[in-house]
Amino acid sequence: MTDQEIWVYAEKHVGMIQPVTYQLITKAKEIANDKKVVVILFEATDKNLEEKIKEFGPNEIVVVKDDRLKDATDSEIASLMAELADRRKPNSILFGATVVGRSIAPRLQAKLNTGLTSDCLNLAFDDDLLIQTKPSYGDNIMCEIVCPKHRPQMASVRPNTFEAKKDLNQSVIVTKINDLFFKKAERIKIIEETPLLSKSDSIANADRVIALGRGAADEKAVRLAEELARKLGAKIGVTRPLTDHPKFSGDDQIGQSGNTIAPKLLVNLGVHGAVQYTTGIGSAELVVSIDKDPEAPIFNYSNYSYVGDSVSFLESFLKVIQ
């Protein structure tokens, strides 16, 4: 094999491929040029998750089937990926910047003696060099990071950073591997796997989001926003200053240091629009923003804008939709 493959790790949770996998496949195809997009899937023998992955049109799906993978640890997965990478010599490997991705990727990085850029917000190729863009210096600037001397190049990307697009016209090769050495982890054992229900998951995947900024931080604004959220079936997210509010936490934060969201409707209340926030809302379909400052940067990212007080707007709007 050559180093002309871009790998995407197929992340699973409770037997389901996670959406970030499809998002990474789509982005990898967009930037690949002549490189092959290869999805690496580890699954038990009674699963056929590759059929769903085919819908997004990678060039190849490498499937490692073994019943021991039902309860394999992140360390065991990293060892299997390292052996496979030694055989095929990929150019790059992409992970979701999730709990699982942040666990497997650095383990694999150490085994392959290469570089890893975490929490990327964009990826591009300059010839064979992967340009990895991520926030740095307190999220105040965007850095472009490269790994010129080592391969594979490795990066993790936050969920919802890219849009997933199906490609049913692509002919997909499925390669099955059954001769990897399964090295059992000695100190860790997976006993049970259960879904994690958390507020951050619901914000990241919500179709409707109401975002509160510093201009909507008082108790009345929060109460009215909660009422609007109930009527619209929306989730509430916040900017960094409101994570100190008793009702919110870092799990509710939107932006570079929080969640990247892609709702069909986003209502910004008292959000000024700093770059740390706007990088997390780029995939929102319809954006409505309310702020007192007519020059607020958030209006540049909005389909509809209203210059005024958030509380007054909420009171009037709630009367209209009652």
N, C-alpha and C positions, 0 to 999 in steps of 0.2 A: 504493500500500500504506500501511497505518497502522503504528503502533508497537505493535501487539497480537500480535506473533509472538515466541515463544521459540525460538531456534535451538539445535540440538544439532549439533556438528561430528561427522561420522561418521569416526572414526579407523580406519585400516586398517594392517595389518602383514602383509607377505608375502601379500597378496591376501585377507586375512580381516578382517572387521569385529571390532574389539576389544570385549570384554564391557563396558567402561566406557561405550561408546556406548549400549547397551541400558539400562544402569543410569540414565543421564542422561535418556533418553527417558521411562522410568517415573517418575522424580522430577519431570520437567517437567510431565507430565500430571497428577501429583498436586497440584501447586501452581498450575496454569495458570489456574484459574477460567474466564474466557471467552476467554483467549488461545489462539492456535493454536500447537501444537507442530510445528515444522518442522525436519526433518533435512536437513543440507547434505552432499551426497555428491559427491565428485570421483572419477571413475573412467575407465579406458580404455574404448574403444568395444566391446571384446569381453567386458566384465564386466556382470553384472546383480545386483550386491550389494543393490540396492534390494528385491529379493524377500525376502531374509532380514530386512531392517529392517521390512518391512510387518508381520511377525509380532508386533511390539511396539506397534503401533497409534498411530503419530504421525498428526497430521491431514494432513500433507503431507511428501513427500520431494522436494526440489529436487535434480535430478541434472545435474551438469555432466560431459559425456562428451567426452573428447579423448584421442587416443593419446599426446599429449605428457605426459599425467598419469601415465603409467607410471613415469616417472623424474623427476617434478616435485619441486623443492626446497621446503622449508618457506616460503621467501621468496616463491616463485611462487604457492603455495597462498594465502598471506596476501594477496597482491595481488588474486587472483581473488575472495576472500571480501570484500575491501574494496569492490570494484566492485559486487558483488552486494548488500552491505549498503547502499551508497549508493542503490541502486535501491529496495530493499524496506523500509528503515528499521525493522529489528527492535527490539523492546523490550530483548531480552537475548540473549546468546550464551554457550553453555556448552561447555566443553572438559573432557576428562579431564586430570587433573594427572599426565601421563605425560611421557616424554622428548619425544614429538612435540607434545603439547598445550602443554608449557612452551616450545616453540620457536615454534610458530605463533601462539599467543594474544598474546604481547607484541608481535610484529611487527604483528598486526592492530590491537591497541590503539593503537599509535603512529600507524598510518595513519588511524584513525577519531577520534583525539584524544579518547579517553574513558578511563574507569577500568577496572582489572582487579584482582580479588581472587583470589589463588592459593591452592591447597590448602584449599579449603573443606570443612567437615565437615557443613554443613547449608545449605539454601536455603529461603526462604519469601518470599511477596509480601505487602506492605502496600499495597493498591491497586495502583499501577503501580511501586512501589519494591521492588526486589529486595533482601531482607535476606540478606547473605552472612556466615555464621558461620565463623570460623577461629581456630585457636590463635595466641596471640601472647605477647610478653614471656617468652621462654624456655619457651613452651608451658605457662605457669602459669595463664593465664586464657583464656577464650573471648571473642573480640571480635565484635561485629556491625558490619559495614561496609556503607555505602550509597553510591550515586553519584547524588545527587539532581539534578544540573544537566546531565549529559551522557548521551547515548544513542548506541549501545546500552550497556546495563550488561553487563559481562563478568565471568565467574568460571570458575575451573577447580576440579574436584572430584576428590579422590583415588579411585582404583579401589576397588571393594568397599565404598564408603561407603553406597551405596544398593543395594537389591535390584532386580534386573531381573524384570519380570513381563510375560509375553506377553498380548496383547489381540487375539485373532483376530476380534473382532466389530466393530472399528473400520474404517470405510471410509476408505481411504488414497488421497489424490490424489498422483499422480506428475507433476511438472512438469519438463520437460527444457529445459535452457538450453544454447544453442550459439553465443551471440554475445558472450561475454565476451572481453576483450582479454588474450591470454596474453603477459605480459611476461617474457621469458626472463632469468633471473639471469645476470649476466655472469661472476661470479667463482667460482660453485659449480656443480658437476655431479655428479649421482648416477651412479656407475659400476655399482654392484651392490648388491642388497638381500638380506641373509641373516638368518635368525632369530637372535636373541640369547638364548643360554641362560645364565641367571643364577640365583643362589640366591634373590634377592628375588622373581623371578617365581614360582618354585616354592613359596615360602612364601605369597605372596598368593593363589595359586590352589589350594593344597593342601586336600584334604578332611579331613585329620587333621593336627593341629599339637600338638606338645609345647612349651610355653613355659617357659623357665628364668628365674627371677629371682634376686635377691641371696641368697635363702635356699637356693638350689641351685647355688651357684657353685663349690664345691670339685670337685676332679678326680674323686672317686668318684661324686658326683651326676651330673656330666656324662657319665661313662662309662656309668652305669646308664640314664640318659635316652637315650643313643644306642642302647643295646641295646633298650630299649622301643620306640623309634622304628622300628627295623628290624623288630621283630615286628608292629607295628601298621601298617607302611607309612606312617609319619608323617614330617613335616618338623619340624625343630627351629628354634624362634624364641627370641628373648631380649628382656629388658628393657634399658633404656639402660646400666646398670652392666656388663652382660656383653658389651657390644660391645668392651670392652678385653681380653677373654679371647682367648688365641692362636687358639682354634678358631672364633671368631665375629667378625663385623664389623657395620658399619652396615647392610649388606644383609640381615642376619638380624633386625634390630630390629622389634618390633611396637609400634604406638602412634602418637601424634601426629607424632613426628619420624621414624617408620619406615613400616612396612607396615600397611595396614588389611586385616584378614583376615576371611574368612567361611567357616570350615571347618564340616563336619558334626560334628566332635569336636575340642574344645580341652581339653588337660590342662595346667593351670597348676601348676608346681612351685616353691615358694618365692617366688611372686609376691605381693607385698603388696597391690597393686591401686591404685596412684596414678592420678589422672585422666589423666595423660599416656599411661598404658598402656590403661586401660579404654576410651578413645574409639576405640581401634583394634580392639576385639573385639566391638563391639555386634551384629554380624551372625552371630556364631557360634551354631550351633543347639544343641549340647549342651556344657556347660561343667562340667568337673570340676576342683576346686581343692584344693591341699594347702598348708597353711601352719601354722607353729607358733603364730601369734597368733590366738586365737579371735575377736578383734575386727577382723581384717584386712578392709579394704573389699572385697577380691576376692570374698569370700563372698556379697556382695550381688548379684554378677553371675553366680553359679554355680547350676547345677541340682543338683550334688552337691558336698558339702564334707567335708574331712577335716582335723581339727586335729591336727598332728603333724609329725614330721621327714620331709623329702622322701626322704632316703636310706633310712630304714626302710620307708617306704611303697613305694618302688621295689623294694627287695629282696623284700618280701612279695608284691607284685603280680606280679613276674616269676616267682616260684615258682608262683603260681596259674595263670598262663597257659602255663607250659611244657608 
